[in-house]
Amino acid sequence: MNPAIYILLLLLMSCNSHIKSHVLNEMTAEKILGNNQYQAICYGGYRTQTRDVEPTISELKDDMKLLSAINIKVIRTYNVHHQEAAHLLQAITELKKENAAFEMYVMLGVWIDCKNAWTDLPPNHNEESERNAIEIAEAVRLANQYPDIVKIIAVGNEAMVKWATNYYVQPAVILKWVNHLQNLKKQQKLPKDLWITSSDNFASWGGGDAMYHNDDLNQLMKAVDYISLHTYPMHDTHYNPVFWGTVSGEDHLSDKEKIDAAMLRARDYAKSQYENVVAYMKSIGVNKPVHIGETGWATMCNELYGNAGSKATDEYKSAQFYNLMRAWTNKSGISCFYFEAFDENWKDSANPLGSENHFGLINLKSEAKYVLWNAVDAGSFKGLTRNGKPITKTYQGNEKALWLDVKTPAELVTN
């Protein structure tokens, strides 16, 4: 055989082998979800009090490097009608070109509204917004443009829960769009391994009030590839504080031990909501993966959850909840999209101390909150910056100063 032809054949075989290896090792949603090597988080990169100021590609890349440094490899977004999602996918693509070992995957959110949502007109919860079709089309475009990054599309964010009075829709609307996306997969107009879900409150998934149990929900549970539920014990320290406070028999404990016991009950409360969804799902003959699309614990609040209310929000309790939830979900093969990566103060721009502005692990001053102090000490963020600033610790790393803001919850009143 001609030596040149022989060398060419070897090169072709090597190339073919590399392609096969790449295909075999390509990560899919099925491989990612429930895999504790692929930690997940909810992400928004907005740095000002308005979403009119979009984060730049450079800022998004900085954020992805920071999240990668703490082993986050899957992020969840919320809508595509702002440029953030498209720019984020471009930023991740650039990072992958710069470093072949860089991994970051996306659960792409599609925002779903009812008719007249966020207007001066009364919301019509039995009809959907014309905007929904545009959101879906853009999500499809992005999923096809970035199949190596977008592994999940989530139709709606808390779009079925009744307390979302400004915009909720009936389950039939979510079902319609989930079926549409599933049909596109069958028609090879979307990647076949792309998973479709909706991300909603545990009650919307049948894990609470029976008012949510209906045939459209049942059909939706059959249509999605997995169930993405939200659980927020922090909110129920005010609305349903059955688990919150110091209980009988804990009088001998130190304040820290009382808080730790309350946080364990908060974790168990989240577990019960998860288990209730699984039980309802199985009761209708469905057996799908169930993961947590959102849970979190704010570090500050001047209203219901702060010191004038349930005394729930501070950096110590937030860190305890994060660590307890990660430990449980990692052990149980559950993905937990923790809310959220960075503080965003557009969410309650009229009230800077409102809890919605303070769910992040890193604040807007580029300071790692207590939950990440160990990561700072370990040098995880060495050489990385946010807004041009290196990542330092809140409270200048003074734990005694931090504890001045940690209040012990009141005695739990039981019937």
C-alpha positions as MATLAB code, in Angstrom:
seq = 'MNPAIYILLLLLMSCNSHIKSHVLNEMTAEKILGNNQYQAICYGGYRTQTRDVEPTISELKDDMKLLSAINIKVIRTYNVHHQEAAHLLQAITELKKENAAFEMYVMLGVWIDCKNAWTDLPPNHNEESERNAIEIAEAVRLANQYPDIVKIIAVGNEAMVKWATNYYVQPAVILKWVNHLQNLKKQQKLPKDLWITSSDNFASWGGGDAMYHNDDLNQLMKAVDYISLHTYPMHDTHYNPVFWGTVSGEDHLSDKEKIDAAMLRARDYAKSQYENVVAYMKSIGVNKPVHIGETGWATMCNELYGNAGSKATDEYKSAQFYNLMRAWTNKSGISCFYFEAFDENWKDSANPLGSENHFGLINLKSEAKYVLWNAVDAGSFKGLTRNGKPITKTYQGNEKALWLDVKTPAELVTN';
ca = [
       0.000    0.000    0.000;
       1.160    3.470   -0.820;
       2.568    4.987    2.442;
       0.694    8.229    1.855;
      -2.622    6.349    1.492;
      -1.823    4.306    4.608;
      -1.205    7.449    6.646;
      -4.417    8.979    5.301;
      -6.392    5.894    6.329;
      -4.899    6.034    9.825;
      -5.869    9.673   10.101;
      -9.418    8.964    8.937;
      -9.749    6.062   11.400;
      -8.433    8.236   14.195;
     -10.806   11.036   13.292;
     -13.742    8.622   13.045;
     -12.835    7.156   16.424;
     -12.725   10.653   17.930;
     -16.140   11.492   16.485;
     -17.632    8.266   17.847;
     -16.089    8.919   21.242;
     -17.480   12.459   21.243;
     -20.966   11.196   20.352;
     -20.843    8.489   23.010;
     -19.693   10.933   25.650;
     -21.991   13.805   24.713;
     -23.968   14.904   27.733;
     -27.744   14.794   27.541;
     -30.415   15.903   30.006;
     -30.922   12.273   30.959;
     -27.232   11.980   31.878;
     -27.026   15.369   33.585;
     -30.133   15.436   35.767;
     -29.620   13.584   39.025;
     -25.862   13.441   38.451;
     -24.154   15.026   41.462;
     -21.107   15.839   39.321;
     -23.342   18.353   37.512;
     -24.502   20.826   40.139;
     -27.312   23.147   39.048;
     -28.301   26.719   39.846;
     -30.776   29.395   38.743;
     -29.134   32.312   36.988;
     -29.784   35.922   36.158;
     -26.925   38.284   35.400;
     -28.656   41.643   35.807;
     -26.600   44.097   37.806;
     -28.812   47.191   37.986;
     -32.311   48.029   39.166;
     -33.784   47.447   35.722;
     -33.673   44.714   33.133;
     -33.390   47.418   30.494;
     -29.638   47.247   31.168;
     -28.629   43.851   29.804;
     -25.461   42.140   31.034;
     -22.716   42.188   28.416;
     -21.105   39.106   26.871;
     -17.990   39.849   28.914;
     -19.999   40.083   32.152;
     -21.800   36.834   31.373;
     -18.485   35.095   30.745;
     -17.173   36.342   34.083;
     -20.232   34.920   35.805;
     -19.895   31.543   34.104;
     -16.257   31.301   35.180;
     -17.246   32.036   38.775;
     -19.981   29.405   38.755;
     -17.715   26.850   37.121;
     -15.185   27.494   39.898;
     -17.680   26.127   42.447;
     -18.568   23.115   40.284;
     -21.796   24.502   38.810;
     -22.293   22.985   35.369;
     -26.010   23.489   34.711;
     -27.861   26.798   34.854;
     -31.497   27.688   34.538;
     -32.793   30.789   32.743;
     -36.324   32.192   32.725;
     -37.285   33.809   29.429;
     -36.048   34.536   25.938;
     -37.753   37.872   25.233;
     -34.764   39.681   26.726;
     -31.361   39.290   25.081;
     -29.760   37.778   28.182;
     -30.478   34.144   27.232;
     -29.164   34.484   23.671;
     -26.092   36.378   24.862;
     -25.511   33.799   27.592;
     -25.440   30.979   25.048;
     -22.997   32.989   22.951;
     -20.840   33.601   26.040;
     -20.736   29.892   26.911;
     -19.840   29.068   23.306;
     -16.925   31.487   23.438;
     -15.719   29.995   26.735;
     -15.833   26.500   25.224;
     -13.743   27.697   22.279;
     -11.218   29.246   24.656;
     -11.072   26.114   26.818;
     -12.154   22.741   25.414;
     -12.632   21.398   28.953;
     -15.166   24.082   29.920;
     -18.631   22.652   30.574;
     -21.865   24.560   31.107;
     -25.344   23.441   30.111;
     -28.621   25.346   30.103;
     -32.199   24.712   31.124;
     -33.776   27.310   28.847;
     -36.848   28.971   30.318;
     -39.855   30.034   28.250;
     -42.011   32.648   29.951;
     -45.746   31.936   29.719;
     -48.470   34.478   30.545;
     -52.239   34.697   30.472;
     -54.022   37.266   28.313;
     -53.681   40.845   29.621;
     -50.906   39.872   32.046;
     -48.920   42.810   33.440;
     -51.291   45.372   31.881;
     -53.957   47.709   33.215;
     -56.612   45.275   31.984;
     -57.886   42.451   34.217;
     -55.842   39.281   33.584;
     -57.833   36.621   31.757;
     -56.587   33.332   33.207;
     -58.606   31.253   30.742;
     -56.833   32.638   27.683;
     -53.150   32.950   26.936;
     -51.023   35.856   25.846;
     -50.192   36.191   22.152;
     -46.586   36.619   23.294;
     -46.332   32.951   24.326;
     -46.027   31.703   20.743;
     -43.148   34.131   20.138;
     -41.350   32.890   23.266;
     -41.734   29.274   22.156;
     -40.460   29.997   18.638;
     -37.377   31.794   19.963;
     -36.634   28.962   22.409;
     -36.828   26.481   19.534;
     -34.449   28.604   17.499;
     -31.927   28.823   20.326;
     -32.160   25.123   21.158;
     -31.398   24.279   17.540;
     -28.596   26.840   17.291;
     -26.907   25.634   20.502;
     -27.728   21.899   20.827;
     -24.443   21.280   22.658;
     -25.526   23.671   25.450;
     -29.329   23.747   25.649;
     -30.375   20.405   27.121;
     -33.790   21.299   28.593;
     -36.646   23.642   27.715;
     -38.966   24.614   30.584;
     -42.381   25.857   29.485;
     -43.434   28.466   32.044;
     -42.176   29.540   35.434;
     -44.750   29.220   38.222;
     -47.252   29.766   35.437;
     -49.974   27.474   36.846;
     -49.971   28.329   40.552;
     -53.045   30.339   41.546;
     -51.224   32.875   43.701;
     -49.429   34.159   40.573;
     -52.447   36.405   40.119;
     -50.836   38.704   37.540;
     -50.223   36.038   34.942;
     -51.121   32.399   35.735;
     -52.637   30.187   33.048;
     -54.603   26.963   33.140;
     -52.637   23.695   32.809;
     -54.123   23.202   29.336;
     -51.947   26.058   28.037;
     -48.750   24.499   29.373;
     -49.844   21.096   28.056;
     -50.448   22.571   24.594;
     -46.914   23.948   24.334;
     -45.234   20.900   25.882;
     -46.998   18.715   23.311;
     -45.951   21.127   20.563;
     -42.283   20.824   21.545;
     -42.516   17.051   21.925;
     -43.995   16.852   18.419;
     -41.124   18.949   17.041;
     -38.733   16.390   18.514;
     -40.628   13.585   16.762;
     -40.445   15.538   13.512;
     -36.673   15.982   13.993;
     -37.142   19.733   14.242;
     -35.596   19.714   17.702;
     -32.772   17.537   19.090;
     -34.202   14.155   20.056;
     -32.411   14.134   23.438;
     -33.713   17.573   24.442;
     -35.935   17.215   27.509;
     -39.138   19.216   27.906;
     -40.671   20.180   31.250;
     -42.506   22.946   33.068;
     -41.083   24.460   36.243;
     -43.751   25.176   38.827;
     -44.748   25.236   42.458;
     -45.097   21.847   44.165;
     -48.849   22.450   44.578;
     -49.256   22.989   40.828;
     -47.761   19.515   40.368;
     -50.426   17.929   42.566;
     -48.406   17.901   45.776;
     -50.743   20.195   47.726;
     -54.343   21.356   47.505;
     -56.641   19.018   45.585;
     -57.936   22.035   43.636;
     -54.963   21.484   41.308;
     -55.864   17.858   40.570;
     -57.465   17.695   37.135;
     -57.151   15.811   33.876;
     -55.072   18.508   32.146;
     -52.475   18.306   34.922;
     -52.479   14.515   34.682;
     -51.957   14.680   30.932;
     -49.171   17.218   31.433;
     -47.385   14.888   33.840;
     -47.524   12.219   31.158;
     -46.294   14.615   28.455;
     -43.178   16.078   30.104;
     -39.859   14.244   30.189;
     -39.492   15.034   33.870;
     -41.167   17.126   36.569;
     -39.489   20.317   37.786;
     -40.965   21.461   41.102;
     -40.406   24.486   43.341;
     -40.300   24.351   47.124;
     -39.744   27.368   49.380;
     -39.790   26.674   53.115;
     -38.484   30.206   53.695;
     -41.769   31.702   52.529;
     -43.681   29.359   54.800;
     -41.825   30.573   57.878;
     -44.522   33.244   57.551;
     -47.403   31.675   55.595;
     -47.419   28.193   57.101;
     -44.917   28.075   59.996;
     -45.754   24.542   61.133;
     -42.045   23.674   61.181;
     -40.562   27.034   62.114;
     -39.424   28.181   65.544;
     -38.134   26.765   68.787;
     -40.110   23.707   69.857;
     -40.838   22.185   73.221;
     -37.833   20.378   74.652;
     -35.282   22.687   73.004;
     -35.003   25.152   75.887;
     -31.636   23.697   76.926;
     -30.108   24.241   73.481;
     -27.863   27.156   72.554;
     -29.241   29.719   70.100;
     -27.127   28.197   67.344;
     -28.443   24.698   68.113;
     -32.031   25.995   68.104;
     -31.454   27.572   64.685;
     -29.810   24.407   63.355;
     -32.795   22.342   64.517;
     -35.205   24.762   62.814;
     -33.222   24.561   59.580;
     -33.343   20.761   59.660;
     -37.133   20.990   59.942;
     -37.128   23.422   57.000;
     -35.182   20.886   54.923;
     -37.610   18.145   55.950;
     -40.530   20.406   54.989;
     -39.047   20.738   51.489;
     -38.577   16.960   51.354;
     -42.230   16.433   52.259;
     -43.373   18.689   49.409;
     -41.132   16.786   47.001;
     -42.452   13.451   48.276;
     -46.059   14.651   47.963;
     -45.510   15.431   44.270;
     -43.929   12.013   43.701;
     -46.863   10.348   45.496;
     -49.441   12.182   43.382;
     -47.550   11.414   40.181;
     -47.482    7.707   41.001;
     -51.148    7.749   42.025;
     -52.098    8.574   38.406;
     -49.865    5.849   36.990;
     -46.919    8.046   35.970;
     -43.301    7.280   36.822;
     -41.003   10.073   35.669;
     -37.883   11.659   37.156;
     -38.686   14.480   39.591;
     -36.137   17.236   40.200;
     -36.154   20.561   42.037;
     -36.363   23.482   39.628;
     -36.183   26.085   42.361;
     -35.533   26.418   46.052;
     -33.647   29.031   47.997;
     -33.314   31.116   51.136;
     -32.831   34.884   51.164;
     -30.165   36.519   53.313;
     -32.016   39.763   54.008;
     -35.585   41.012   54.361;
     -37.191   44.070   55.930;
     -40.688   42.603   55.774;
     -42.353   39.238   56.417;
     -39.273   37.036   56.747;
     -36.900   39.425   58.477;
     -36.347   40.378   62.103;
     -39.725   42.112   62.321;
     -41.369   38.927   61.036;
     -40.353   35.280   61.151;
     -36.640   36.029   61.758;
     -35.722   33.675   58.914;
     -33.381   35.666   56.683;
     -29.677   35.988   57.344;
     -26.476   34.556   55.893;
     -26.100   31.758   58.448;
     -29.593   30.291   57.942;
     -29.247   30.678   54.181;
     -25.958   28.764   54.222;
     -27.452   26.027   56.394;
     -30.382   25.584   54.018;
     -28.106   25.486   50.975;
     -25.829   22.858   52.490;
     -28.706   20.726   53.800;
     -30.494   20.788   50.438;
     -27.334   19.969   48.494;
     -26.510   17.076   50.832;
     -29.999   15.568   50.561;
     -30.437   16.002   46.805;
     -26.905   14.845   45.941;
     -27.365   11.689   47.990;
     -30.819   11.052   46.525;
     -29.972   11.545   42.842;
     -32.067   14.709   42.572;
     -30.921   17.775   40.660;
     -31.470   20.980   42.623;
     -31.520   24.238   40.679;
     -30.768   26.432   43.678;
     -32.127   29.970   43.605;
     -29.930   31.775   42.863;
     -26.365   32.467   41.773;
     -26.146   36.263   42.201;
     -28.253   38.922   43.872;
     -30.434   40.861   41.418;
     -32.000   44.053   42.689;
     -34.377   44.705   39.785;
     -36.811   42.225   41.310;
     -37.951   44.607   44.042;
     -36.374   47.833   42.887;
     -38.689   49.958   45.039;
     -37.494   48.176   48.194;
     -33.716   47.561   48.207;
     -33.976   45.481   51.406;
     -36.766   43.275   50.051;
     -36.068   39.547   50.148;
     -36.414   39.076   46.377;
     -33.223   41.104   45.904;
     -31.139   38.918   48.232;
     -31.332   35.252   47.232;
     -27.893   35.136   45.587;
     -24.782   33.335   46.789;
     -22.749   36.384   45.726;
     -23.948   39.951   46.230;
     -23.727   42.949   43.918;
     -20.549   44.143   45.635;
     -18.792   40.990   44.405;
     -18.792   39.566   47.914;
     -19.292   35.863   48.552;
     -21.884   35.287   51.236;
     -21.218   33.027   54.221;
     -22.130   29.877   52.282;
     -19.109   30.470   49.999;
     -16.555   31.690   52.520;
     -14.825   28.313   52.433;
     -14.574   28.557   48.648;
     -12.861   31.942   48.995;
     -10.452   30.483   51.548;
      -9.702   27.554   49.229;
      -8.750   29.934   46.408;
     -11.600   28.782   44.154;
     -12.081   32.306   42.800;
      -8.394   33.158   42.436;
      -7.829   35.326   39.372;
     -11.572   35.719   38.746;
     -13.576   38.924   39.053;
     -17.107   40.257   38.878;
     -17.666   43.851   37.803;
     -13.874   44.155   37.809;
     -13.625   43.233   41.495;
     -12.094   40.093   43.002;
     -14.465   37.949   45.067;
     -14.091   38.722   48.764;
     -16.162   37.752   51.816;
     -19.179   39.542   53.247;
     -18.654   41.017   56.729;
     -14.964   41.176   55.749;
     -14.860   37.544   56.832;
     -15.714   38.414   60.456;
     -18.033   35.639   61.677;
     -18.723   37.384   64.992;
     -20.027   40.395   63.082;
     -22.193   38.108   60.959;
     -23.761   36.518   64.053;
     -24.950   39.914   65.271;
     -27.498   39.740   62.433;
     -28.608   36.160   63.166;
     -31.780   36.033   65.263;
     -33.268   32.977   66.931;
     -36.838   32.250   65.779;
     -39.582   32.589   68.348;
     -41.199   29.669   70.158;
     -43.269   27.564   67.808;
     -46.916   27.697   68.838;
     -48.684   24.368   68.334;
     -52.312   23.447   68.791;
];
